[in-house]
Amino acid sequence: MLIDASTFPFGHQIQADVMVIGSGPAGLALALNLASSNCSVVVLESGGVKREIDCDELNEGESVRPDVHAIPSLYRTRVLGGTSAVWGGRCVPLQDIDFEKRDWVPHSGWPIAADEISPWLGPAANFLEAGQAEFEQTTLRTDIELIRGFKSADIAIAVERFSPPTNVGRKYYKDVCRASGLTVVTHATCLELIPNTDNNSISSLRCCGPDGRIFSAQGRFYVAAAGGLETTRLLLASTANNLSGVGNKHGLVGRYYMCHIEGTFGQLELWPANRPVHWGFERTIDGIYARRKLQLTADVQRKERVCNSMWRLHHPIPGNPSHGLAVLSLMYLVKQFIIPEYRRKLGMVDRAQLAHSKRGPNHYIAHLRNLVSDLPGLSSFTANWIIHRYLKYRRIPFVVLPSREGKYPLDFNAEQTPNWHSRVYLGKERDRFGVPRLIVDWQMADDDIKSAVKAFAILKSSFEQSGVGTVNYDPATFIDVVREAVPLGGHHIGTARMATDPKQGVVDGNCKVHGMNNLYIAGSAVFPTSGHANPTLTIVALAMRLAAHIRSLRVDRKIEDFEVSLR
């Protein structure tokens, strides 16, 4: 059932077995799994069925260094389906080593092993319409090499799958409406978690509708699934009973904030320039768009004591007209004038090139010359792109083009070490409902920079030893280049980290908040480490695992059914 909180009178009360805050991938995956087991569930969604400016305005906050980390409102939206309404669809699992305690990665080690999550990767991939949870090259329809002749003991070739991308709010709208025992309440903003007098359980939620009318929500279990930033904000803002925030006894909520170290660094130069490269999008055996990538093996990570890292081949820089490609010039011109945040989405090399180039009339004339030089090819590409990007449900993710010179900039994505000084916290400014807004103080540690530099050295050596090419970059200045890396800010990880010891983390291995009997967190906030992988697949897998855990508690404790009450 789907209802709107605007229909609630002041002082209204709702009840259910489980109260879920947030209807993004984590919240809906968990709720649908629980509802299928005759458990009554209410999902509180701050936004509506469609995006609304007034709802998204609640996400606004401050970044201490906006040139380094995006403002908190970017890449987030309050709507049924959460950030799945704006994600790119990349589905990548964490690796086994990401769960291990590594003495060269401070504060690493999950309280659960990789094999405790792996059974849920298949259902999670299915939920996100990414096919099978298979990420080896054998799952592709072709056995063509990424780069002909490249072999290395230190660099592995893996596959990343792509969701259509699935907007879970749209995809599962009908399931939400007809699921027995499941109710999604839109325009229902959770303002505060209210603990009992002993501060060991949550007794209710203080919520409000779109016009500010207060209502309460009561459950036997509560799950905060509002995203890495908003869940943290909610915990910190819940200060009833003189608390410094729910789950914040040891001051860890909001600490250890991680994104990923990412950017476009260096350039792969192949020998010879026409060496065959197969780096575009392919189809898996089960029909899913996929793409190959380079990544450090677990063995070389242990041997060289580096963080997990990966690379993707990138097309020539669109902003530099010397590439001579009509399609790239079209990409550059269209995005420059239509998409305001394009500069932030450009890689490090793109930004550096654009910052130092003279973009006068000759710059744009050169791009126009590229367009005119290949009008037939451009027309063919445009027609094909429109069909496969805009007219089909399963869309090709983005443009990939070969290099005429055999030179490819490298998209780099690496693990960030957990850092106590990197954090999010509450500011003095409040939103229209009185909740303090967030301030993001993302920081990169020296260990992150040193690891990235070493990872590139390993990649360069691997290519040269293989005899197929080299990686061009200036080692003398590379530390400074990496130090200026700017995360896109879309992955919000580690702010309510998982640990066995309450002094080391906010939640335990079952995602239950330490010291609270009935409060859980679903989302990447609980990740103790980030790996290099995009987090959505693991987020959904953990949410499904949590749903199974809550179901087992209801059976073990013989809790009678608690009918959904909306009156």
N, C-alpha and C positions, 0 to 999 in steps of 0.2 A: 504494500500500500504506500502511496505517496501523498503526503499532506503538506500544507504550508503553515508555518508558525504564525503568519499574520491572522489566522483564524482563531488563535488562542486568546482567551480573556486574560486580564492581569491576574497573576497568582495561580495560573493553571498548573496542574501537576501531571506528569506522564511517568509511567512505570513499565519496566520490562526486565527480563532476566539479565540482558546485556545492553549497556549503553555504549555506543560507538561514536566517537567524535571525529567526524571527517568522512567523506564519501569518495576519496581518491582510490587508487589501486589497492592500497592496503585495507582501507575501511570496507570497501565493497567486497573484496575477496574474502575477508574474514566474516562479514555479515551474511553473505550468501551461503557460506559453508556452515555457519551456525544455524541459520534458518532452516536448512535442509535436514537438520537433526531435531526438529520440533522444539527448538530453543527460541523463545521470544526475544526479538532484537529490535532496538530502535537506533537508527543512524541519524545523527544530528549534522546537517549540512548548513554552513553559514550562508552559502549562496543559493541561487535558484537553479532551475533546469537549464537556463541559458545564462551566459555571462552578463553581468551587470556592473556598471562603473561604480555604483555605490557600494557594492559588496567587495569588489577588488580593492577599493580605497582603504579598507580595513587592514590590508597587508602592508601599507606604507610604513616605512621606518627609515633608519639612517645607517649608512655605511661610514665607518670612521675614515676610510680612504676609498671614496667612490671610484677613483681611477684604478684601484687595485681589485676591489670586489664590488659587484653590482649592488645597487640598492635592494633592500629586502623584497620589494614588491615585484621586481623583475623575475620572470619565469615562474611565477606563482599565480594561481587564480582560485577564487572561491566560487565554485559551481559544482553541480552534480558531476562526479567524475574527477574532481580535483585537477591536479596538474597533468593528468592524462589527456586533458583537453589541449595541451600545448606541447607535449613531448615529441621527440623525434622517432621513437619506436625501437631504439637499439636495445637488444636483449643479450646480455653477457653474464655468465656466472662468475662468481668468485672462484679462485683456485684453492686447492687444498692448503698450500703454504700460507695463504692469507689468514687462515684460522690458527696457525701455529704460533707458539711463543718463540720469538726470534730475538736473540740477545742484542742484535744490532738495530732493532726497531724498538725504541722506548715505548712502554705501555702496550706492547702487542700481546696477542694471545686471546682467543675467544674462550669462554667457559664451555662452549659446545664445539664438537668437531664437525668437519665438513660433511661427514656421512650422516649427521643428524638433520641436515638440511636437504641433502641430495634427493631423498625420496619425494620432496615437494617441488623440485624444479620442473618435473614433467607437468604436473597440474598447473603450476604457475605459468609455464610457457603456453599451455593450452588456454588458460584464462586470458592471456595477452595476445592470443592468436599468432604465436610465433612458432607453431608446429612442435616438433619433438625437441626435447632438451638434449640435443646432440650438437657438439661444437667442434668436432674434428673435420678435417678436409674430406674424409670418407663419406660425409653426409651430403656432399655436393654432387651434382649430376655429372660433372666432368672431373678428370684427374689431371688437368693441366696445372703446371707449376705456377706459383705466384711470380717467381722470377726464375727463368730457365737456368739451371745449373747451380742455384744457390743452395748450399747445404751447410749447416752449422750445428755443433753440439750445444751451443749457448743460446741460439735464437730458434724459437719454435714458430711454426705457422699455425694459427688457430682461426676459427670462423666466428663471426658475430652475426646473429640473426636479427631480422627486423620485423617488428609488429607492423600492421598496415599503415600507420600506427593506430592502435585501438584507443578510442575514447570510451573508457569503461562506463561512463554515465550514459552514453547513447547506446552502447552495445548491450548493456544489461538493464536498460530501462524497463522493458517488458517483464523481465525476471523479477525486478524489484516490485513492480506493480502487482504481480500475481503470486509472489512467494508467501506461503502461509507463515504467519508469525513474524514477518519482517515489515517494518514501517520506516520509511525515510521521511524525515521532517526537514523540509527546505526552509531557507531564511531563518534558521535556528542557530544563533551564535552562542557558543558556550563561553561564558565570561569567567567562570571560576569553578574549581573543584573544591567542594566543601568536605573537610574531614570530620570524623566523629570527635568526641571530646578527648579520646585517648590518642588521637592522631595516628591510628594504625589501620584505618579503613576510610574509604570515601563513602559518605552517607548520601550525598546528592550532588547535582550539578546546578549552578545558577546560570540560567540562560536568558536570552531575550529574543524577541521577534524583530522584524525589520523596523518597526516604529519605536523600539525600545521597551516594549511591555515585557516585564519580567515573568518568567515561568521557571519551574523546577523540573528536573528529571532524576528519577531514582531507579537504580538497578542493583542487582546482586553483584555484577561485575561491571567494570568500566574499562574501556580501551581508548586511549588517546591515539588517534591515527590521523592527525591533522598536518603531518609533514614535519621535517626536521626543525624548521624554524618556529612554526606556529605551535607545535606541541611543547617546545621549550618555553615559549612565551606564556602559554597557559599554565605550565607548572610553576614558573617563577611568579606569575601574577596571583597565584592562589595562596594568599597569606592569612587566611582565617586562623584563629587560635594562635596568633603571634608567630606563625611559621615564616621562615625566610623563603618559602616556596615549597610546594609538595615535592617530596623526594630529594630535597636539597639540604639534608641534614649536614652533609660533609662538603657543601659548596661546589658540587660537581655539575649541577644542571647548567647547561650552556657552555661548559668548558670542553676542551679537546675538539673544537670545531674544525672539521676537515672538508675540503672540496677535493679537487684533484689538481696536481701540477700539470698544466696543459698549455699547449701553444704549438706553433709551427716553427721548429728549430732545424737548422742545417739543411742539407740537400743530398739526396742519394744520387750519385752519378754512376751510371752503368757502363760497363765495358763489354762489347762495343755499345755505341749509343742505340743501335737498333736491336739490342738483346730483347727477346720476347718477354713481355710483362702481361700478366693476366690479373689486373687489379680492380676491375670494375665489379658491378653487381652481378651475381650469379643466382641461380635457383637451386635450392636444396632438393633432395629426392622427394620431399613432401611439399614442394612448391613454394617455399618461403624465400624471399629475397635475403641474400647473405653476401658477406664480403670477407675477404681474407685480411689478416693482419700479422704483424711480427711482434713477438713478445719474448721477454727473458724467460728462460727455463728456470724451474725451481732450483736445480743444481747450481747454476751459475749465480743465482741470488744468494745461496748459502755460501758458496766459495768466495765471491767477491763482496759479500755483505752489503748488498744493495736492496733498495725497495723495489716492489713489483712495478714493471714498466712495459709499455707497448708503443708500437708505431704503426701508423697507416700512411701509405703513399698518398701524396696530395697533388692535385693538378698545379700547373704554373700559376703564379700570382695573378689573379684577374685584373688588379689595378695597374699592372705594368703592361702597356700595349705591345711591348717587344715580343710577347709570346706569339703574336700573329694569328691567334685563333678567334674566329668570329664569335663562337659561342661564349668564350670567356669575356670578351669585350661586352657582349650583350648582358651577361650576368652582372658585370661591374656597373654598367650604366644604369640598368634597371634598378638594382639594389641601392645604388648611391642615391637615387632620387625618389624611391618609393618606400623603402624600409628604413625608418629612422635609426634603429639600433644596429644597422649593418656593420658599422665600424667596430662595435663590440664583438661581433661574431667573427670578424676577420681574425686569422691567426697572427702570431707574433711577427712573422716575416711580412705579412700583408700590411700590418700597422706601421712597421718600421719603414717599409718601402713608400707607403703613402705619405708618411710624415716628412720624408726627406726629398720626395720628388716634387718637381714643379708642375702643378696641375693647371697650367694656363691653357689657352686655346689650342696649342699644338698637342697637348696631352689628349684632349678629347677628340681632336681631329684624327690622331693616330688610331684611337679606338674606332671611330667611324670608318676609317680606311679598312680596318680589319673586317668590319661588318660587310662592307661593299665587296671586299675581295672574295667572299664565299657566300653569296646570297643563296644559291641553290642548296648548298650544304646546310646553311643556317635554317632555311625554310623546312628542309627535311627533318632536321633535329627538333625544331620547334613543334612541328606537328606530332612527332613521335613523343616528345616530352609532355605535351598537353594530354595526350591519350593515356600515357602510363603514370603521369603524376596527378592529374586532376579529374580524369574521367573513369578511373578504376578505384574500387574500394581498397585493394592492396596496392599501395602506391610505391613506385620506385623512390627511394629515400632522397637522393640528391644527385647532382651532376658529378661524374668522374670522367676525365678526359686524359688520353695518353699524351706524353711529351714527345715532341718531334726530336728533341735533343737527347733523350734518354736521361733527363735530369728531373728528379722529383723532390720537392720540398717534403719534409717529414712532419706529419701531425704526431705530436708526442703527448702521451697521457700516462701519468705516473701516480703511484701511491704517495699520499702525504702522511708523514709520521704524526701520531697523536701529540698534540702540543697544548699544554695546560694554559698557555698565554693566548692561544687562539680561541676566541669565544664570542658568544652572543649574550646580551644582557638587556635589561629594561632601562629605557630612558625616562626622562621627565615628561615628555609629550604624551598625550593620551588620545585614543581614537574617540569617535563620537559616542561610544558606549562606556567610556571611562577606563578602558584597559590600556595600560602603558604600552607604548610602541617599542619595537625592538631596535637595538643598536648592534650592528655587526662589526666585530673587530677581528677579521681574518688575518692570520699571520703565517708566514712560512719560516720554518726553522732552517738553520745551517745544514742540518743532516739531510733535509730535502734537496737542497742545492747540490751538495756533494754527491748524493746518490744519483741525481740526474746527470751530472757531469760524467760519472763513472759508467752509467748505463750507455751513454753515447759512445764512450771509448770502447766498450764491449761490442756495440753494434758495428762501429767502424772496423775494428779488428776482424770481426766475423766476416764481413763482406770482402775485405782484402785477402784474408786467408782462403776464402772460397774462390777468389779470382774473378768475380763477376762485377766488381765495382768498388766504390769507396763512399764514405760519408764525408762531405766537405763542411767544415766549420772551423772557426778559429779557437783553438783551445785556450789561448791567452785571454780572450775576452768572453769566453762562453759562460763563465761563472756569473758575470754581470748580466748577460743575456737572460739566463735562467732566473736570476734574482728579480728581474722585471716581469716575470711570467704573471699573467692576469687570468685567474680562473673565471670561467663564464658565470659561475655562481649559481648554477642550477642543481648541483648535488649538495645537499645539506646533511652532513654525516657526523655522527659521534657526539652530539650534544647531550645525549642521555645514555651513555655507553653501558654496555653489558659487561658485568664482572661478577665473580663469585663473592668477593669481599665488598661489602657496602662502602668501605673507605676508598675503593678503587673504581666504583661504577654506580650507576643509578638504578639499573635493573639487573635481575638475575638471568640465568640461562633460559628461563621460560618467558622472559620479557616482562616479568612482574617487578614493579617498583619496590625496591628494598624498603622494608618497614611498613608497607601497605599490603593488607591481606587481599584486596580485590581490585587493584589498579594495575593495568598493563599498558605497555606502549608498543605500537606497531609502526614500523618505518625505519628509515636509515639512521635516525637519531640513535638507535641502539647499537649500531655497528661499532665495535671497538677499534677496528682498522678499516681502511677503505679499499684496499687492493687498487687495481687500476680500472676495475670494471664499472660500467654504468650500473647504478644500484637497483633499478626498478624490478628486474627479475628476482633478485634476492629479497627485496622488500615483500613481494607477493608471496614468495615461498615461505618466508618467516611468518607472514600473516596467516597463511593456511595451517602452518604448524601450530601457531597460537590458538587457532580455532579448535583444532583437535585437542589441545591441552585443556581448554575451557570446557569442552564437551566431556572430557574425562572427569573433571572436577564435579560436574553436575551429577554424573553417575555415581562417583565414589561417595559423595556427600548426600546422595538421595534427596537433592533439592526438588521440592515439588514445582511443577510448572507455574510460572508467574505470568499470568495472562497480560498481554499488552493492554495498558489502560491509557486512554487518551482523553479522558473526561475529568 
